[in-house]
Amino acid sequence: MSVKFPNMHTGSSNSNHKTGCGYPLGTYTVSGGVQFTAHIPFKHTLELIIYNGSGDAADHVNMADHTVSEGTYSVIIEEPLPRDWSYVYEADGAVVPDPFMMNSTAARKFGDDKAAPDRARLYQDDYDWEDDVLPALAYNEIVAYQLHVRGFTADPSSRVNNRGRFSGIAEKIPYLTGLGVNQLVLMPCYEFDEIIRPKKNGAVDVSDYKRDNGSVARRRVNFWGFTDGCYFMPKASYSNGDPTAEFKDMVKALHAARIEVIMRFYFPASYNKAFIPDILRFWARQYHVDGFFLMGEDIPMDMIAADVYLRDRKIYNNFFDKDSLLRKDYGCNPNMAIVNSDFMNVCRKYLKSDENQLSDFLFRQRLNPHDVHTVNFITDYYGFTLNDLVTYDYKHNEDNDEDNADGENFNYSWNCGVEGPSRKKAIMALRTRQIKNALVFLLMAQGTPMICAGDEFLDTRGGNNNPYCQDNETGWVVWKNNRQSAEIYDYTKMLIALRREHPVLHPDREFRIMDYAACGFPDLSYHSDLAWNPKFDNHLRHIGLMICGKYARLTRTREDDFFYFAYNMHWEDHSFALPKLPKGLAWQVCFVTCSESSAAVIYESLSGKGETVTVPDRTVAVLRSVQGKLSDDTNK
């Protein structure tokens, strides 16, 4: 390919340069050449430098000659740009990356302390999607799985060829489908500068980072990526050299396995919010992303909810005024969901037997609005892992070099009697029981569940509840394969399968707690030591609830099963009254969270007439209706 750029020059009097239209922002192939459009305000000078495949400067444009509005510049170079050519901007003499770049030279590895940004490359819109189709899963069918792209496979224990890469996730698809999850929520994986660079007098300080006491701290990385960045391209260091193609390969492979891809985006308060809809449209159109988890201040939810190009994409946010959006007559995006810590905090408090949590726990368990959805989680990227939640009372963030002052102080955790790892059988058994209880809370609740990667096999961060700067085994998922981790993995897999197999356990809207089908049973009912006579006193920590299978069907001719959940988070055993089932049905133990020896109490109490069942302390017992006589068979 022959490209004849003129020698280095300033200005743009050359005939192969002309002012562009200024839209869209970024660099695109247009009729007759390539259009470079940049929005870099508050600068006195702005130069565009284009480099050839050998890295030599081939063209130099004074962007001030191509101003289209205040701070926005656009030039068309009427020559094609080879794939291996790159470009960069200089603002007031300092090199700055194109904030709208969509591809880069991918020269820097993750964590390299390199002040100069990567050069940008022209984005090539010629990827073969091979008739890729979005899974378009309904919220009640989703079991989400949150992960960090690098941290998920960076450790050698992941046993993938492309550790810490987009392609490494694709290698783990058999594992994901085997577990039963069908949506990935990716932590920031757009291009960002992960190096935490100390500043002096407002400028980046490239010298050693000195503490107030004179000692030198190590240069840290923002492993999580919650910072501003180049929002139009995948993170180059999460690829083997071609981030755009590798990200698309990952999405296409996940879609083929019927797994959705949700991307987290963080926008700082200083970011121009008018650009956010353009960013989301770009990823939806060019990368086939199924949805977005938006984080930051003043996210323009009205604009996003009304965007006709995003109506088939899922939109997650921690908080927004859903009532205001629903009142608008422009038609709100039907795929929006609130994802916040309310479910997590209530379930954690109930798990460790705090007083006055029962009513809030039951509310969170049944919350399942059909207009603006809810996504539940018990652990997240911040805070303790599920293993650490039952192992530590206190955060242990000393390795973050912040004197353990960072991170959340209120974790609502309980170490079960010993701080940190323990080999005492009683402690280990109690922790296993509590982990199983938490998984039941999450996966049997009526909203959309989201699991944090590694919780299903007891991943730990050693008590660090804020590993934002830990690009090591603390921040990574360390894949375990021992008896204890296998037990929790199998339990998680069983719960996901049970949820999926029974429509009554994942309805598309909230239970009404009434017999609106005139079948003799409400859809959801509560019970205590007397059937149909629930008790919600502040001091109580146990409750029974029944879900009626007549409100869903397994097949066209068969109704779903009845389910009875006996929740006992008290430190004492309790008896639960079992409601009488329709003629021909009997209660059978489906599973319990306590050990087999403790479960014997449940089986023995059920072997009589089946009117009551005794549940040991800190245990969840789940019963299911079966045809015929009482049975103590169980799927432990």
C-alpha positions in Angstrom: 0.0 0.0 0.0 1.5 3.3 -1.0 0.9 6.4 1.2 2.6 9.6 0.3 2.4 12.0 3.2 4.3 15.3 2.8 7.3 16.0 5.0 6.9 17.3 8.5 5.1 20.6 8.5 3.0 22.9 10.6 -0.3 24.3 9.5 -2.5 22.5 7.1 -2.2 24.4 3.8 -1.3 21.1 2.1 -4.0 19.9 -0.3 -4.5 16.5 1.4 -5.8 18.2 4.6 -9.2 19.7 5.0 -11.4 20.5 8.0 -13.8 17.7 9.0 -17.4 17.9 10.2 -16.5 17.4 13.8 -18.6 14.3 14.4 -18.2 11.7 15.6 -15.4 12.2 18.1 -12.4 9.9 17.5 -10.8 8.7 14.4 -12.8 7.1 11.6 -12.4 6.1 7.9 -14.6 8.4 5.9 -15.2 8.9 2.2 -11.9 9.9 0.7 -9.6 9.5 3.7 -9.4 9.5 7.5 -11.1 12.0 9.8 -9.4 12.9 13.2 -11.7 14.6 15.6 -10.6 15.5 19.1 -12.2 17.3 22.0 -9.3 18.5 24.2 -10.4 21.8 25.8 -8.4 24.4 27.8 -5.2 24.0 25.7 -3.3 26.7 23.9 -1.9 24.5 21.2 -2.9 21.1 19.8 -0.8 19.1 17.3 -1.6 15.8 15.6 1.4 13.6 14.9 1.1 10.5 12.7 3.7 7.8 12.7 4.4 5.2 10.1 4.9 1.5 10.7 8.6 2.0 11.5 7.7 4.5 14.2 8.9 7.6 12.3 6.8 10.7 12.2 5.1 10.9 8.8 2.8 13.8 9.2 2.2 16.7 11.6 -1.0 18.8 11.7 -1.8 22.0 13.6 -5.3 21.2 14.8 -6.0 24.8 15.6 -6.4 25.4 11.9 -9.3 22.9 12.0 -11.4 24.2 14.9 -15.1 23.3 14.6 -16.1 24.5 18.1 -14.5 25.6 21.4 -12.1 22.8 22.3 -13.1 20.6 19.4 -11.0 20.1 16.3 -11.5 18.0 13.2 -9.3 17.3 10.2 -9.6 14.9 7.3 -6.4 13.6 5.7 -7.3 12.5 2.2 -5.2 9.4 2.1 -5.8 5.9 3.5 -4.0 5.1 6.8 -2.3 1.6 6.9 -3.2 -0.7 9.8 0.3 -0.4 11.3 0.4 3.4 11.4 -0.4 5.2 14.6 -0.9 8.7 15.9 -0.8 10.8 19.1 -1.7 14.4 20.1 0.5 17.0 21.7 -1.2 19.6 23.8 0.8 22.6 24.9 3.9 20.6 24.1 3.0 17.5 26.2 2.0 14.2 24.7 -1.6 13.3 25.5 -3.5 10.2 24.4 -6.6 10.6 22.2 -9.4 10.5 24.8 -11.6 8.9 22.1 -9.1 6.4 20.8 -10.5 3.0 19.8 -7.4 1.0 19.3 -3.7 1.4 20.3 -0.3 0.0 19.7 -0.7 -2.2 22.9 3.0 -1.7 23.7 2.6 -1.6 27.5 2.1 -4.6 29.8 -0.1 -4.2 32.8 1.7 -2.5 35.7 4.5 -1.1 33.6 5.4 2.3 35.1 5.5 4.2 31.9 4.5 7.8 31.9 4.0 8.2 28.1 0.7 6.9 26.9 0.4 4.3 24.1 0.0 5.7 20.6 -3.5 5.2 19.1 -4.3 3.3 15.9 -7.1 3.6 13.5 -10.1 1.4 14.5 -10.9 -1.2 11.8 -14.6 -2.0 11.5 -14.2 -5.2 9.6 -14.6 -7.9 12.2 -16.6 -11.0 11.2 -19.2 -11.6 13.9 -20.5 -14.7 12.1 -24.2 -14.0 12.7 -23.6 -13.4 16.5 -26.9 -13.2 18.4 -27.3 -11.6 21.8 -28.7 -14.1 24.3 -31.3 -11.4 25.5 -32.0 -13.3 28.7 -34.9 -12.3 31.0 -33.9 -11.1 34.4 -35.5 -14.1 36.2 -33.4 -16.5 34.1 -30.1 -14.8 34.9 -27.5 -16.1 37.3 -24.7 -13.4 37.1 -21.1 -13.9 37.8 -18.8 -10.9 38.5 -15.1 -11.0 37.8 -12.0 -9.0 37.1 -10.7 -9.8 33.6 -7.1 -10.0 34.7 -7.6 -11.3 38.2 -9.8 -14.2 37.1 -7.1 -16.1 35.3 -3.8 -14.3 36.2 -2.8 -17.0 38.8 -1.1 -20.1 37.4 -3.8 -22.2 39.2 -6.3 -21.0 36.6 -4.6 -23.4 34.1 -5.3 -21.4 31.0 -2.9 -20.6 28.3 -3.7 -16.8 28.1 -3.6 -15.8 31.8 -5.0 -12.4 32.6 -6.4 -11.9 29.1 -9.8 -11.6 27.4 -8.9 -14.9 25.7 -8.3 -16.5 29.1 -12.0 -15.9 30.0 -13.0 -17.6 26.7 -10.9 -20.6 27.8 -13.0 -20.8 31.0 -16.3 -21.0 29.2 -16.7 -24.8 29.9 -16.2 -24.0 33.6 -18.8 -21.2 33.6 -21.4 -23.3 31.8 -20.7 -26.2 34.0 -21.3 -24.1 37.1 -24.5 -22.8 35.6 -23.9 -19.0 35.3 -25.1 -17.2 32.2 -24.0 -13.6 32.6 -20.6 -12.1 33.3 -20.3 -8.7 34.9 -16.8 -7.5 34.1 -15.0 -4.9 36.2 -13.5 -2.0 34.2 -11.8 -3.4 31.1 -11.7 -0.3 29.0 -8.3 1.4 28.6 -7.1 3.1 31.8 -3.8 4.1 33.4 -3.4 1.6 36.3 -0.3 3.3 37.8 -1.2 5.4 40.9 1.0 8.4 40.3 1.6 10.7 43.3 1.3 14.4 42.5 3.1 17.5 43.7 1.6 20.9 43.1 -1.0 19.4 40.8 1.6 17.7 38.5 2.6 14.0 38.4 5.6 13.4 40.5 7.9 10.8 38.8 10.3 10.6 41.8 9.9 8.0 44.6 6.7 8.2 46.5 7.7 9.3 49.9 5.6 9.1 53.0 5.3 11.8 55.6 7.8 10.0 57.8 10.4 10.0 55.1 10.2 6.3 54.1 9.7 5.3 50.5 6.5 3.5 49.6 6.3 1.1 46.7 4.6 2.4 43.5 1.1 1.0 43.5 -1.4 0.1 40.8 -5.1 0.7 40.6 -5.8 -2.9 40.0 -9.6 -2.5 39.9 -9.6 0.3 37.3 -12.1 2.6 38.9 -10.6 5.7 37.3 -11.1 7.8 34.2 -9.8 6.3 31.0 -10.1 6.0 27.2 -13.6 4.7 27.2 -13.8 3.7 23.6 -11.4 0.8 23.6 -10.7 -2.4 25.5 -7.7 -2.4 27.8 -4.7 -3.3 25.7 -2.8 -5.1 28.4 -5.7 -7.5 28.8 -4.9 -8.8 25.3 -2.1 -10.5 23.5 -1.6 -7.5 21.2 -4.9 -6.9 19.4 -7.4 -5.8 22.1 -10.2 -5.0 19.8 -10.3 -8.4 18.0 -9.6 -10.3 21.2 -12.4 -8.7 23.1 -14.8 -9.4 20.2 -13.6 -13.0 20.1 -14.4 -13.3 23.8 -17.9 -11.8 23.4 -18.7 -14.0 20.4 -17.6 -17.1 22.2 -19.6 -16.3 25.3 -22.7 -15.5 23.3 -22.3 -18.9 21.5 -22.5 -20.4 25.0 -25.6 -18.3 25.9 -23.7 -16.1 28.3 -24.3 -12.4 28.4 -21.5 -9.7 28.9 -22.1 -6.7 31.2 -19.4 -4.1 31.5 -18.8 -1.8 34.5 -18.0 1.8 33.6 -16.8 4.4 36.1 -17.2 8.1 35.3 -15.6 10.6 37.7 -17.4 13.8 38.6 -15.1 15.7 36.3 -16.1 13.7 33.2 -18.4 15.3 30.6 -21.6 13.3 31.1 -22.8 14.2 27.6 -20.4 11.7 26.1 -21.7 8.7 28.1 -24.6 7.7 25.8 -22.2 7.8 22.8 -19.8 5.5 24.7 -22.6 3.0 25.5 -23.9 3.0 21.9 -20.4 2.4 20.6 -19.8 -0.7 22.8 -23.3 -2.0 22.1 -22.9 -1.6 18.3 -19.2 -2.4 17.8 -18.6 -5.0 20.6 -22.1 -6.5 21.0 -22.0 -5.9 24.7 -25.3 -7.0 26.4 -25.4 -4.2 29.0 -23.6 -1.8 31.3 -23.1 -1.3 35.0 -22.7 2.4 35.4 -20.9 3.9 38.3 -20.0 7.5 39.2 -21.6 10.8 40.1 -24.5 12.4 38.2 -25.0 9.6 35.6 -27.6 10.9 33.1 -30.0 8.1 33.7 -32.9 10.0 32.0 -30.9 10.2 28.7 -29.8 6.6 28.9 -33.3 5.3 29.8 -34.7 7.2 26.8 -32.0 6.2 24.3 -33.7 4.2 21.5 -30.4 2.6 20.6 -30.0 1.1 24.1 -33.5 -0.2 24.7 -32.4 -3.8 24.2 -29.4 -3.5 26.5 -29.4 -4.0 30.2 -28.6 -1.0 32.3 -27.4 -1.5 35.9 -26.8 1.3 38.5 -26.5 1.5 42.2 -29.1 4.1 42.7 -31.5 6.1 40.5 -35.0 7.6 40.8 -36.9 4.8 39.2 -40.3 6.3 40.0 -39.3 9.5 38.1 -38.2 7.5 35.1 -41.3 5.4 35.0 -43.5 8.5 35.0 -41.9 9.8 31.8 -44.1 9.3 28.7 -41.1 8.7 26.4 -41.0 5.0 27.4 -38.4 3.9 29.8 -35.8 1.2 28.9 -37.5 -2.1 30.2 -34.1 -3.6 31.0 -33.0 -1.4 33.8 -31.9 -2.8 37.3 -30.9 -1.4 40.6 -27.8 -3.1 42.1 -26.9 -1.9 45.6 -25.7 -3.2 48.9 -29.1 -3.3 50.7 -29.6 -7.1 50.1 -26.0 -7.7 51.1 -26.1 -5.9 54.4 -29.4 -7.3 55.5 -28.4 -10.9 54.7 -25.0 -10.6 56.3 -26.6 -9.3 59.5 -29.2 -12.1 59.5 -26.5 -14.7 58.8 -24.6 -13.8 61.9 -27.8 -13.8 64.0 -28.2 -10.0 64.6 -31.4 -9.0 66.3 -34.3 -7.3 64.5 -33.3 -8.5 61.0 -36.0 -11.1 60.2 -38.6 -8.8 58.6 -36.0 -7.0 56.5 -34.5 -10.3 55.4 -37.9 -11.6 54.3 -38.5 -8.4 52.3 -35.2 -8.6 50.5 -35.8 -12.3 49.8 -39.1 -11.7 47.9 -38.2 -8.3 46.4 -38.6 -8.8 42.6 -40.2 -5.8 40.8 -41.1 -6.4 37.2 -40.6 -2.8 36.0 -37.2 -1.8 37.3 -35.4 -5.0 38.3 -33.2 -5.8 41.2 -29.8 -7.7 41.3 -28.8 -9.2 44.6 -25.3 -10.1 45.9 -23.8 -11.0 49.2 -20.2 -10.3 48.2 -18.7 -7.8 45.8 -15.3 -6.7 44.4 -15.0 -4.6 47.6 -15.3 -6.1 51.1 -14.7 -9.7 52.2 -15.0 -12.7 50.0 -17.6 -15.3 51.1 -14.8 -17.3 52.7 -13.4 -14.3 54.5 -16.9 -13.2 55.6 -17.0 -16.2 58.0 -13.3 -16.2 58.8 -12.5 -12.6 59.9 -14.2 -10.1 62.3 -11.8 -7.3 61.2 -10.2 -6.1 58.0 -6.6 -6.8 57.5 -5.4 -4.3 54.9 -1.9 -3.7 56.1 -0.4 -4.7 52.7 -2.1 -1.7 51.1 0.4 0.7 52.7 -2.3 2.8 54.3 -1.9 1.7 57.9 -5.1 -0.4 57.7 -7.1 2.8 57.6 -8.6 2.1 54.2 -11.5 -0.1 53.3 -15.0 -0.6 54.9 -15.1 -0.7 58.7 -18.6 -2.2 58.8 -18.4 -5.7 57.1 -21.2 -7.4 59.2 -18.9 -10.5 59.3 -18.4 -13.1 62.0 -15.3 -15.3 62.3 -17.2 -18.1 64.0 -15.0 -17.9 67.1 -11.4 -17.7 65.8 -9.9 -14.8 63.8 -8.3 -16.1 60.6 -7.7 -19.7 59.3 -8.4 -22.5 61.8 -8.0 -26.3 61.8 -10.4 -26.8 64.6 -13.1 -29.2 63.2 -16.0 -27.4 65.0 -14.9 -24.0 63.6 -14.4 -25.4 60.1 -17.8 -27.1 60.2 -19.6 -23.9 61.4 -17.9 -21.8 58.7 -18.9 -24.3 56.0 -22.5 -24.2 57.3 -22.6 -20.4 57.2 -21.2 -20.3 53.7 -23.9 -22.7 52.6 -26.5 -20.6 54.4 -25.3 -17.5 52.6 -25.5 -19.2 49.2 -29.1 -20.2 49.9 -30.0 -16.6 50.8 -28.6 -15.5 47.5 -29.6 -18.1 45.0 -33.1 -18.8 46.5 -34.0 -15.1 46.7 -36.5 -13.9 44.1 -34.3 -11.2 42.5 -31.4 -11.8 40.0 -28.5 -13.3 41.9 -24.9 -12.2 41.3 -22.0 -14.4 42.5 -18.5 -13.0 43.0 -15.9 -15.1 41.2 -14.1 -17.5 43.5 -16.7 -17.6 46.2 -17.9 -21.0 44.8 -14.6 -22.6 45.8 -13.6 -20.6 48.9 -11.3 -18.0 47.4 -9.7 -15.8 50.1 -8.0 -12.4 50.2 -6.5 -13.0 53.6 -8.9 -10.6 55.3 -8.1 -7.7 52.9 -11.4 -6.0 52.3 -10.0 -3.4 49.9 -7.5 -5.0 47.6 -7.8 -2.3 44.9 -4.0 -2.1 44.6 -3.1 -5.8 44.9 -2.1 -7.2 41.5 -1.0 -10.5 43.1 -2.5 -13.5 44.8 -4.5 -11.3 47.2 -6.3 -9.6 44.4 -6.4 -12.5 42.0 -8.7 -15.5 42.0 -6.6 -18.5 43.3 -8.3 -21.6 42.0 -8.7 -24.3 44.7 -9.3 -27.9 44.2 -9.5 -29.6 47.6 -12.3 -31.4 49.5 -13.7 -28.3 51.2 -13.6 -26.2 48.0 -15.2 -29.0 46.0 -18.0 -29.3 48.6 -18.9 -25.6 48.2 -18.6 -25.8 44.4 -20.9 -28.7 44.2 -23.4 -27.0 46.6 -23.4 -23.8 44.5 -23.9 -25.8 41.3 -26.7 -27.7 42.9 -28.5 -24.5 44.0 -28.2 -22.9 40.6 -29.5 -26.0 38.9 -32.4 -26.2 41.4 -33.3 -22.6 40.8 -33.2 -23.1 37.0 -35.2 -26.3 37.0 -38.1 -24.9 39.0 -39.9 -21.8 37.5 -41.6 -21.2 40.9 -38.2 -20.4 42.3 -37.4 -17.7 39.7 -40.8 -16.0 38.9 -40.8 -13.0 36.6 -42.5 -10.8 39.2 -42.9 -10.4 42.9 -45.0 -12.7 45.0 -48.3 -11.2 46.2 -48.7 -13.3 49.4 -52.3 -14.0 48.4 -54.4 -16.7 46.7 -55.0 -14.8 43.5 -55.2 -18.0 41.5 -58.1 -19.3 43.7 -56.2 -22.6 44.2 -56.5 -22.8 47.9 -53.0 -21.5 48.6 -51.3 -18.1 48.4 -48.2 -17.9 46.2 -46.1 -17.2 49.3 -46.9 -17.8 52.9 -45.1 -17.6 56.2 -45.2 -20.1 59.2 -43.7 -20.6 62.6 -44.2 -23.4 65.2 -47.8 -23.2 64.1 -48.7 -23.4 60.4 -50.2 -20.2 58.9 -49.4 -18.3 62.1 -46.1 -16.6 61.5 -44.2 -14.6 64.1 -42.0 -11.6 63.2 -41.0 -10.4 66.7 -37.8 -8.4 66.8 -35.9 -11.0 68.9 -36.8 -14.0 66.6 -34.2 -15.4 64.2 -36.2 -18.2 62.6 -39.1 -18.4 60.1 -40.7 -20.9 57.8 -42.0 -19.9 54.3 -43.8 -21.9 51.7 -43.9 -21.3 47.9 -46.9 -22.8 46.2 -46.0 -24.7 43.1 -49.5 -24.1 41.6 -48.3 -20.7 40.4 -45.9 -22.1 37.9 -45.6 -25.2 35.6 -42.8 -27.6 34.9 -44.6 -28.7 31.7 -47.9 -27.9 30.1 -49.6 -30.7 32.1 -47.6 -30.6 35.4 -47.6 -28.0 38.0 -44.4 -27.1 39.8 -43.6 -28.5 43.3 -44.3 -26.9 46.6 -41.2 -25.7 48.5 -40.8 -25.0 52.2 -37.8 -23.1 53.5 -37.0 -23.4 57.2 -34.6 -20.6 58.1 -33.0 -20.9 61.5 -30.3 -18.4 62.2 -30.7 -18.8 65.9 -28.0 -20.5 68.0 -30.6 -23.0 69.3 -32.7 -25.7 67.5 -36.3 -24.8 66.5 -39.4 -26.7 65.4 -41.3 -25.6 62.3 -44.9 -26.5 61.5 -45.4 -27.8 58.0 -48.6 -26.8 56.2 -50.7 -29.6 55.0 -50.2 -30.3 51.3 -52.9 -31.2 48.7 -54.1 -34.8 48.7 -51.5 -37.2 47.3 -48.5 -35.0 48.1 -46.0 -35.3 51.0 -43.0 -33.3 52.2 -39.5 -34.6 51.4 -36.2 -33.1 52.5 -34.6 -31.5 49.4 -31.4 -30.3 51.1 -30.0 -28.9 54.3 -27.0 -26.7 55.1 -25.8 -28.5 58.2 -23.6 -31.6 58.3 -25.0 -35.1 57.9 -24.8 -35.8 61.6 -26.7 -32.7 62.4 -29.2 -33.3 59.6 -30.2 -36.5 61.3 -32.4 -34.4 63.6 -34.3 -33.2 60.6 -34.9 -36.6 59.1 -36.0 -38.1 62.4 -38.4 -35.3 63.0 -39.9 -35.8 59.5 -40.2 -39.6 59.8 -43.5 -39.4 61.8 -46.7 -37.7 60.6 -44.7 -34.9 59.0 -46.6 -32.1 60.8 -43.4 -30.5 62.2 -39.7 -30.5 61.4 -36.9 -29.7 63.8 -34.0 -27.7 62.4 -30.7 -27.4 64.2 -29.1 -24.1 65.0 -27.8 -21.8 62.2 -29.2 -24.1 59.5 -31.5 -23.8 56.5 -33.6 -26.8 55.6 -35.5 -26.9 52.3 -38.3 -29.4 51.7 -40.1 -30.2 48.5 -43.5 -31.8 47.8 -43.4 -35.3 46.3 -46.0 -37.8 45.2 -46.9 -40.5 47.8 -45.8 -41.1 51.4 -43.4 -39.2 53.5 -39.7 -39.7 52.6 -36.4 -38.8 54.2 -34.5 -39.1 51.0 -32.3 -36.0 50.4 -30.1 -34.4 47.8 -27.4 -33.4 50.1 
